[in-house]
Amino acid sequence: MTALARRRSLIGLSLFTLVIVGFLLGLGVWQLQRRTAKHALLAALTERLAAAPGALPAATAWPTLTPAQDEFRRVTFTAVLKPLPDAMVYASGSSVRLDVTGPVTWAFLPAQLPTGESVVINAGFVQNTMQDRAQQDRAVTRLITGAPVAMTGYLRFPEAAGALTANGDVKKRLWFTRDQLMMAQTLGWGDVAPFYIDLESPTPPSGIPKPGPLEVRLKDDHLQYAITWFGLAAAVLIAYGAWVRGQRRA
C-alpha cells in the first residue's frame, strides 16, 4: 500500500471512528440525563403520594390539570356510586400496588359528586382472571348503596392503548387500558371528569374490590445503560488505536 493510500485509509477510518465514538458518547450522556429526570420525577411523585389528601379540585379547574403536575395527587371527597354498569380492566400486575402480584381485574364505576359532576372511581382489584364477570358483578353490586361515601384516593389520567393492546370486549365490559373516557362513552355513563380516582379508602366490608395505597416503582437502568455506551465508545477507541499502531509498523 502506498503512503497516499495509507493516509487516505487513516483519514477515512479516523472520521468514521470519530462519528461512532461521538454517537456512543451521546447515547451515554442521554441516559445520564434520563436518569436525572427520572430521579426528579420519582422524588416529585413520592412527595405527592406522601402528602396529606387535599380537596378534590372543583370542576372549573379540571381543564387545567395535567399528568405532569397532578398525577398521583391525593384527594378526598364525597360521592354517591351510580347504579350503572361497571367496567373491568384486566392487568397482569401493577407497578404501583405492592399487594398485586399477579393477574387482576380493576373495578371501574362512575360516581356523582354533590355538585352534580361525575368522576370515575377505580374501586380496587378483584383477584381473578378476566373471564370471571360474575364475581366482579357480585362484588360491585354490594358497593352501590345509594348513600354518600367519603373517599380518599389518587388522581390518575387515562392510558393510551399500545399497538399490541387487545381490543376491549363490550359484552363482558372488559378493557385492557385504563381509559375511563372510552368506558363512559361505551357504557352510557355520561360526561365524566378527564381523570379517574384510584381509590385508597374506604375498603368495603368484604374486602372486594380491594383499594389501597399506591407506591411508585420506576425502573431505573439508565446508569447501567450509560456505562454500556461509554464502554463501547472506549472499545472503539482501543480498536482504532490498535489499528493505527499496526499501520505504523507495517
VOKOL-379673 format. One record per residue: x negated, y negated, z negated of N, C-alpha, C in turn; residue in three letters. Coordinates in steps of 0.2 Angstrom, whole numbers, plus 2048, in hexadecimal, padded with zeros to 3 digits. Each point is the difference from the previous one (the first is absolute). Example, Ala and Ser with C-alpha at 12.3 -4.5 7.8 and 13.67 -1.06 7.14 Angstrom:
# VOKOL-379673
7BE81C7D98047FA8007FC7FA800ala8027FB8047FC7FA7FF8047FB7FDser
END
This chain:
# VOKOL-379673
7FC8068008047FA8007FC7FA800met8017FB8047FC7FA8018017FB7FAthr7FC7FC7FF8017FB7FA8067FC801ala8027FE8068067FC8018068047FFleu8008078028068047FE8008017F9ala7FB8017FC8008017F98037FA7FDarg7FE7FA8028027FA7FD8087FF801arg8028028068077FF8018048057FCarg7FD8067FF8048057FB8007FE7F9ser7FA7FC7FE8007FE7F98057FA7FFleu8017FC8058047FA800808803800ile8018058048078028018028047F9gly7FB8047FE8028047FA8007FB7FAleu7FC7FB7FF8007FB7FB8077FD800ser8027FE8068077FC8008058057FEleu8008068028058057FE8008017F9phe7FA8017FD7FF8017F98037FA7FCthr7FF7FA8028027FA7FD808800800leu8038028058078008008038057FCval7FD8068008038057FC7FF7FF7F8ile7FA7FD7FF7FE7FF7F98057FA7FDval8017FB8048047FB7FF8078027FFgly8038048048068037FF8018047FAphe7FB8047FE8018047FA7FF7FC7FAleu7FC7FB8008007FB7FA8067FC7FFleu8037FF8068067FC8008068047FDgly8008078018058047FD7FF8017F9leu7F98007FE7FF8017F98027FA7FCgly7FF7FA8038027FA7FC8077FF800val8048028058078008008038057FBtrp7FD8057FF8028057FA7FF7FD7FAgln7FB7FC7FF7FE7FD7F98067FA7FFleu8017FD8068057FA7FF8078037FFgln8028068038068047FE8008027F9arg7FA8027FD8008027F98017FA7FCarg7FD7FB8018027FA7FC8077FE800thr8038008068077FE8018058057FCala7FE8068018048067FC8007FF7F9lys7FA7FE7FD7FF8007F98047FA7FEhis8007FA8048047FA7FE807802800ala8038048058078028008018057FAleu7FC8047FF8018057FA8017FC7FAleu7FC7FB7FF8007FC7FA8077FC7FFala8027FD8068067FC8008068057FFala8008068038068047FF8008037F9leu7FA8027FD8008027F98027FB7FBthr7FF7F98028027FB7FC8087FF800glu8028018068088008018038057FCarg7FD8068018048067FD7FF8007F8leu7FB7FC7FD8008007F98037FA7FDala8027FB8048047FA7FE8078027FDala8027FC7FC8078007FD8057FF806ala8058048008057FF8058037F9800pro8017FD8068037F9800807801804gly8047FB8008078008037FF802807ala8058038038008028078017F9804leu7FC7FE8058017FA8038077FF803pro8027FA8008077FE802800802808ala8068018038008018077FE7FB804ala8007FA7FE7FD7FA8047F9801801thr7FC8037FB7F98018017FE806804ala8058048017FE8078047FC7FF806trp8027FB8047FC7FF8077F97FF7FFpro7FE7FD7FA7F97FE7FF7FC8057FDthr8038067FE7FC8057FD7FC804805leu7FA8027FF7FC8048047FC8057FDthr7FF8068037FC8057FD7F97FE7FDpro7FD7FB8047F97FE7FD8017FD7F9ala8057FC7FF8017FC7FA8048047FBgln8058048028058027FB801808800asp7FC8048048018077FF7FE8027F9glu8048047FD7FE8037F98027FB7FBphe8037FB8018027FB7FB8058047FBarg7FF7FF7FA8058037FB8067FB7FFarg8068038018067FC7FF8058037FCval8047FC7FD8068037FC8067FC802thr8068048008067FD8028068057FEphe8067FE8018068047FF803801807thr8038068018038018068058067FFala8058018048058058007FE805807val7FF8067FF7FF805805806800804leu800800807806800804802807801lys806802800802807802800801807pro7FA8008037FF8018077FB806802leu8008028057FB8068027F97FE7FEpro7FC8047FD7F97FE7FF7FC803805asp7FA7FF8007FB8038057FA8037FDala7FE8058037FA8047FD7FA7FE805met7FA7FF7FC7FA7FF8047FB8057FEval7FE8048057FC8067FE7F87FD800tyr7FD8037FB7F97FE8007FC8067FDala7FA8018037FC8067FE7FC7FF7FAser8007FA7FD7FD7FE7FA8007F87FFgly7FD7FD7FC8007F97FE7F97FE7FEser7FE7FA8037FA7FD7FE8017FB7FAser8067FF7FE8027FB7FA8038037FAval8028068018038047FA7FC8067FEarg7FD8007FA7FC8057FE8038067FEleu8078007FF8048067FF803803806asp7FE7FE8068028038067FA804803val8008068007FB805802801804806thr8067FF8028028048068067FD804gly8038048048067FD8048057FE7FCpro8037FA8018067FE7FD8047FC805val8067FF7FD8057FB8048027FA7FBthr7FF7FA8038027FA7FC8077FF801trp8047FD7FB8077FF8018017F8801ala8027FE8058017F98028077FF800phe8037FA7FD8077FF8008007F87FEleu8067FD8038017F97FF8037FE7FApro7FE7FA7FD8037FE7FA8027F8801ala8057FE7FD8027F98007FE7FC7FAgln7FD7FA8027FE7FC7FA8067FC7FEleu8007FD7FA8067FC7FE8017FA804pro7FB7FE8048027FA805803802806thr8018078018038028067FB804805gly7FA7FE8007FB8038057FF8077FFglu7FE8048057FE8077FF7F8801800ser7FE8047FC7F9802801800808800val7FB8038037FF8078007FC8037FBval8028057FC7FC8027FA7FD807802ile7FA8017FF7FD8078008008027F9asn8058047FF8028027F97FB8067FDala7FC8028047FB8057FE800806804gly7FC8057FE8008068058038067FDphe8028048058038077FE7FB805802val7FE8057FB7FB805802803805804gln8017FF8068028068057FD7FE807asn8038048047FE8008078057FB804thr7FE7FE8068057FC803806803803met8018077FF8068038038058007FAgln7FF7FF7FA8058007FB8047FA7FFasp8057FF8048047FA8008048007FAarg8038067FE8058017FB7FD7FE7F9ala7FA8027FF7FD7FE7F97FF7F97FFgln7FE7FC8058007F98008077FD7FFgln8058028048067FE7FF8038007F9asp7FF8067FD8028017F97FD7FB7FBarg7F97FF8017FC7FC7FC8027F8801ala8017FE8068027F98018077FF7FEval8048048018077FF7FE8017FE7F9thr7FC8037FC8007FF7F87FE7F97FFarg7FC7FD8047FD7F97FF8057FB801leu8058018048057FB8028068007FCile7FF7FB7FB8068007FB8047FA801thr7FE7FB8048047FA8017FE7FB7FAgly7FC8017FC7FE7FC7FA7FA7FC802ala7FF7FA7FE7F97FC8017FB8047FCpro7FA8008037FA8047FD7FA7FB800val7FD7FF7FB7FA7FC7FF7FA805803ala7FD7FD8057FA8048037FA7FC800met7FA8048007FA7FD8017FC804806thr7FD7FC8047FD8048057FB7FC804gly7FE8028067FA7FD8048037FE807tyr7FE7FA8028027FE8077FC804804leu8038038057FC8038068037FE806arg7FC8018068037FE806800805805phe8048008058018068047FA802804pro8008078017FA803804802800808glu7FB8008048018018077FE807802ala8058038047FE8078027FA800804ala7FC8057FF7FA802804802803806gly7FB8018058018038068028087FFala7FE8037FB8018077FF8068017FAleu8037FB7FE8058007FB806804803thr8038047FD8068048028067FB800ala8058018048067FC8008048027FAasn8047FB7FE8058027FA806804803gly8038037FB8058058018067FC7FDasp8047FD8048067FC7FE8058057FCval8018068038058047FD7FE8027F9lys7FA8017FE7FD8027FA7FF7F97FClys8007FB8037FE7F97FD7F98017FDarg7FC8028057F98017FE7FB7FC804leu7FC7FD7FD7FB7FB8047F98037FEtrp7FB7FE8047F98017FE7FC7FA800phe8037FA8007FD7FA7FE8047FC7FBthr7FD7FC7FC8047FC7FC8027F9803arg8058018048037FA8048077FF7FEasp8017FC7FA8077FF7FE8047FC804gln7FD7FC8058047FC805803805805leu7FD8058028038058058058047FCmet7FE8027FA8058047FC8077FC800met7FF7FA7FE8067FC7FF8047FF806ala7FD7FF8068037FF806804807802gln7FC8067FF8038068028068027FBthr7FF7FF7FA8058037FB8057FB7FEleu8007FA8038067FB7FF7FF7FD7F9gly7FA7FF7FE7FF7FC7F98017F9800trp8017FD8068007F98017FA7FC800gly8007FA7FF7F97FC8007FD8027F9asp7F98018007FD8017FA7F97FC800val7FD8007FA7FA7FC8007FB802804ala7FB7FC8027FA8028057FB8057FCpro8018017FA7FC8047FC8048057FCphe7FD8057FE8048057FB7FC8007F9tyr8048047FC7FD8007F97FE8077FEile7FA8017FF7FE8077FD8017FF7F8asp8058047FE8038007FA7FB8037FBleu7FE7FC7FA7FC8027FB8048037FAglu8067FC7FF8048037FA8077FC802ser8068037FD8008067FB800806804pro7FE8067FC8008068028078037FEthr8048038058068037FF8008067FBpro8058017FC8008067FB7FD806802pro8028028067FE8068037F9800803ser7FD7FA8007F98008037FF800807gly8068018048008018078057FB803ile7FE7FC8057F97FF8027FC7FD7FBpro7F98018017FB7FD7FB7FD7FA802lys8017FA7FD7FC7FA8017FA8017FCpro7FC7FA8007FA8007FC7FB7FB802gly7FB7FF7FC7FB7FA8017FC802806pro7FD7FB8037FC8018067F97FE7FEleu7FB8048047F97FE7FF7FD801807glu7FD7FA8027FD8008067F9804801val8008048057FA8048017FE7FF807arg7FB7FC8017FE7FF8077F9804802leu8008038057FA8048027FB7FB802lys7FA8017FD7FA7FB8007FA804802asp7FF8018077FA8048037FC7FB803asp8017F98007FD7FB8047F88007FFhis7FE8017FA7F98007FE7FC806804leu8048057FF7FD8078037FF7FF808gln8067FD8037FF7FF8077FB7FA802tyr7FF7FB7FC7FB7FB8017F9803800ala7FF8047FB7F98047FF7FF804806ile8058038038008058067FE7FC806thr8037FA8017FE7FC8067F97FD7FFtrp7FF7FD7FA7F97FE7FF7FB805801phe8018067FE7FC8068017FF802807gly8057FF8047FF8028077FC7FA804leu8017FA7FD7FC7FB8037F98017FFala7FE8027FA7F98017FE7FE806804ala8048058017FD8068047FF7FE807ala8047FC8037FF7FD8077F97FD800val7FF7FB7FB7FA7FD8007FA8047FFleu8008057FC7FB8057FF7FE804807ile8068028037FF8038077FD7FC805ala8027F98007FD7FC8057F87FF7FEtyr7FF7FF7FA7F97FF7FE7FC806802gly8028067FF7FD8068027FF800807ala8047FE8048008008087FA7FB802trp8017FA7FD7FB7FB8027F98037FEval7FF8037FA7F98037FF7FE805805arg8058048027FE8058057FE7FD806gly8037FB8027FF7FC8077F97FD7FFgln7FE7FE7FB7F97FD7FF7FB805800arg8018067FE7FB8058007FF803807arg8068008047FF8038067FC7FD805ala
END
